[in-house]
Amino acid sequence: MFWSILLLIMGIWGIAATVNAFRPLRHDWLLLPSMLWAWVVIELPAQHVVVQIALTGVLAWLGALGSPVGWIGLALLVVSWVGGVVLTVQSRGARRVVERTLDAAGIPPSGLGVPTWRVLAAFPFRGRSVERLKDIPFRRVAGKVMKLDIYRSRKSSPPRPVLLYIHGGAWIVGDKREQGLPLMHHLARNGWLCVSANYRLSPGATFPDHLVDAKAALAWIREHAADYGGDPSFVAVAGGSAGGHLASLVALTAGDPRYQPGFEGADTSVDAALPLYGVYDLTNRLGVQSKKFVPLLMEPLVMKAFLADEPEKFLDGSPIDWVRPEAPPFLVVQGDKDTLAPAVEARAFVDHLAETSDSRVTYLEFPGAQHVFDLFYSYRCARMIEGATAFLNHHHKAAP
């Protein structure tokens, strides 16, 4: 009976995971755990189903189907597996989404593709062809030494175009070693030099400290990238979540002395921007963020100010309020199931940017995708980074 009960628990867990993947919870305190649970099921549906089938086989061999309880558990698991198949089919549509988006923007496919074995393995192995130069100091500030890592191919020849990647983590957690790895490894294999930089985190840091550090990393790239085989004449910026927010601000605040204390004269312009599931409005004026976003995160931890008392600080920190004609080309990437950075906000940012910017604005939205869907080599992630590579290669070739 024990094994039957265990199989029933597995069935309940499986069906709950599938339901959460299709309809993630948006309650304030369940928002993050629901997102993480949904992300695993959505991005690794095949692996999720295979593991469940294997465990079910073991439990059946141990006698779990010897009672009606076990059969009920099996029935629930079968339903969850059907949901996994639906999620798998949905993720396979990512290729068509990327192809249609690039075609509409006049961007031809380019670069090496992501091998199937990487998607099956999922984990972002760097491989021998890509080397990592780690913990290179780029700034000393507030008693801290800020460091960056460099990823480059052992096979490609300099000068390599450069990508600066800014990690996410709600401005309070995260590290340069943890995020954007599939994108940076893939770009490195395609002849790019990728730089992942740390920045000061809240609550120790107060905005715009995060932005200042990111721009300092960009200034370092302009000055020192050539020493590592990079081409400082073409630099793109990317980032996910809070990093997408900062990447957008970096792209939209080029040369602004308020965010370049001590390096006011440095060139902090970028030639292309790639924000992934970013936050584009710190005021929640559209009402799509969690009700706790401003009072529990932005006000006490990040901005150290009240929105009602100092709205200008929050507006200065919102990329949607920095949109200008001189903006560089943007590729904005979003998932329509994102509960932490809702797609409605990304669409509003893209619409405003497209109306204002003199450069091309491209929007890539994936049906069924949650937040941080590019953390591992899922099928959707692989297609996204192939599209991002084509976007970046296109604008690099088109640069003067």
Secondary structure, 3 states (H helix, E strand, C coil): CHHHHHHHHHHHHHHHHHHHHHCCCCCCCCHHHHHHHHHHHHHCHHHHHHHHHHHHHHHHHCCHHHCHHHHHHHHHHHHHHHHHHHHHHHHHCHHHHHHHHHHHHCCCCCCCCCCHHHHHHCCCCCCCCEEEEEEEEEEEECCEEEEEEEEEECCCCCCEEEEEEECCCCCCCCCCCCCCHHHHHHHHHCCCEEEEECCCCCCCCCCCHHHHHHHHHHHHHHHHHHHHCEEEEEEEEEEECHHHHHHHHHHHCCCCHHHCCCCCCCCCCCCEEEEECCCCCCCCCCCCCCCCHHHHHHHHHHHCCCCCCCHHHHHHCCHHHCCCCCCCCEEEEEECCCCCCCHHHHHHHHHHHHHHCCCCEEEEEECCCCCCCCCCCCHHHHHHHHHHHHHHHHHHHHCC
